Amino acid sequence: MIRLDSSTLNAVPFGPRLGVALALAVLAGCGIERMSLPSVETTGLGGISDTTYLMLNSWIDLGSTTADPSDVFINDDGHVYVAESGTGRITVWNQALLDLNQPGPGEPLGEPGLEGWVLPGVKGVCIGPEQTLFACNGDSNLWAVNLLANRETVYGAFTRFRLTHNQTQEVSEVDAEEFAALIETGAVNRYQVVATDSLVGSVLDSLLAPHVFYEGSTSHHYDAVAKGRAGKREVFVVNNNSSGGSEIMRVRFRPEALVMLADDFSYFTYLYRPYVDADDAGSTREEVIGQGTGQATILDGLSLDLDDQQRLYYTQPMPADGGFRALRLAWSQATSGKDEWSEDPSLEFSDLYDPLQLNHATDITWSRDRIFVVDKGARHVQVFNHSGKFERPLGASRVYIDTTLTVDGAAVDTVLKSWRYDQLLDPTGVAVFGNRNDRDSDSEETVFVTDQGGRVAGPSGDSLTVNDRILLFTLSLSQDDLPAQ
């Protein structure tokens, strides 16, 4: 039997200690499987496994050390939206559409609806229906801006319409939501349409510009935001309520006006307002979800994401356990017809929500095959499968450590596999492009990790300052399946 010297482990920081402990356990025949190792590796000191995530030569340079990226979101068109808590800006980049094998930084994109806008301390960003951007910064406001309407010439924004039936000549009036339903079902072709009430002047300008979409109680603190389910007009937020209890809330919305981007109704978008179901006596514009017991309780939530199977992911600190927890809630429908979210029973392994697995979990996202959790404290991204089992770190290279173990009282020189956490300085956010059913299920995933930069060793041993940035990683060296720019 091999006896392990605990001083070998205690000299290693938390993140690397996981890798060393695992390597020792495997060598000792302990059968620990919860942190599985890559099976095919190169040899020699500093060797990199062919199954680790490889850092690509493309990146996004945020241009300063004060951007302090807090969140990142990749839209279906491949544009990268970065919430910069330091500058208060939301910047837009096109790196996801570049050839990722070609070295170079990402290129900034112009986004008219965001130009000149500053949201101090912005924490979260996502894109919902009709290119509507939602953002939060920790206070009681949820912000919104319709990006599409700002990119185009607006011919008018209308709230009511007069319809004349083509056959019966019957005349009726509908609001923006009812007219939107006619467009989406194709029934609008049965009518002659005249737009009546419109939004003009400063009212329209205020709704086209970034504006407070929803204002909660003064005790609300919206610290994370995620887009709603496909086909649903909704957005999810983490509300860390100072009056007691944290929660995940859903805010539903409906069209307030149709914005015409052509001189007829062939090209349009929507301006939204929060929605209250008039037929439901208990309905409010915000609905608390996932407020259960045990692992489904939200405690000072830090991040939020929703996958294509209507499952919610979030991270939270666990002070009593000295770590952090990542969780997934599954959607179901109650007999009353209301939506419900509860702890996902398909998490077969406890790795994902084991507080000791995570040092400081600041963000979470998913791909078709994996779950990614930013571990800011351990300087890497923890990668799990969808059963909750730990697979490997991202942002670390495989190294081999010459060491001595005591075997039956005798010193034995050996080489142990471990991880060197040398690729990320201060990771904060994560997003995935490719290998997601809401985009292209056949493509390989490319993982974008926001990093707050800092001081690094230069090639001559001198100290260099690295700007805040986004680094790109992939399991595959080929990016031929990415769409053309």
LINHUPE-V794144 format. One record per backbone hydrogen bond with DSSP energy under -1.0 kcal/mol. NH is the residue of the N-H (numbers start at 0). CO is the residue of the C=O. Records with the same first field share a line. If there is no record, write none. Layout:
NH=CO, CO
This chain:
2=405
7=4
9=5
10=6
11=8
16=12
17=13, 14
19=15
20=16
21=17
22=18
23=19
24=20
25=21
26=22
27=23
28=25
29=24
35=389
46=43
51=48
53=473
55=471
58=103
59=469
61=467
69=82
70=82
72=80
74=78
77=74
79=92
80=72
81=90
82=70
83=88
84=67
85=66
87=83
90=81
92=79
93=106
96=93
97=94
101=98
103=56
105=58
108=91
113=110
116=113
118=87
121=118
122=135
123=135
125=133
127=131
131=128
132=144
133=125
134=142
135=123
137=221
141=213
142=134
143=210
144=132
146=130
149=145
154=259
157=257
158=196
159=196
160=173
161=193
162=171
163=191
164=169
165=189
168=164
171=162
173=160
175=158
178=174
179=175
180=176
181=177
182=178
183=179
184=180
187=181
188=185
189=186
190=187
191=163
193=161
195=159
198=156
202=199
204=200
205=201
206=202
207=203
208=204
210=143
212=141
213=141
215=139
219=216
221=138
222=237
225=235
227=233
231=228
233=231
234=250
235=225
236=248
237=223
238=246
239=220
240=238
241=218
243=240
246=238
248=236
249=286
250=234
251=284
252=232
253=272
255=270
256=270
257=157
258=268
259=155
260=266
268=258
270=256
272=253
274=251
279=276
282=279
286=249
288=247
291=289
295=292
296=293
301=314
304=312
306=310
309=306
311=328
312=304
313=326
315=324
317=322
320=317
321=317
322=317
323=354, 357
324=315
325=351
326=313
328=311
329=341
331=339
333=337
336=333
339=331
341=329
343=327
346=343
347=345
348=386
351=387
353=350
356=353
361=373
364=371
366=369
367=434
370=383
371=364
372=381
373=362
374=379
375=359
379=374
380=393
381=372
382=391
383=370
384=388
387=384
390=382
391=382
393=380
396=419
398=417
400=415
402=413
404=411
406=409
409=406
411=404
413=402
415=400
417=398
419=396
421=419
422=394
427=449
430=447
432=445
434=439
438=435
442=439
445=432
446=472
447=430
448=470
449=428
450=468
451=425
453=465
455=463
457=461
460=457
463=455
465=453
467=63
468=450
469=59
470=448
472=446
473=53
481=478
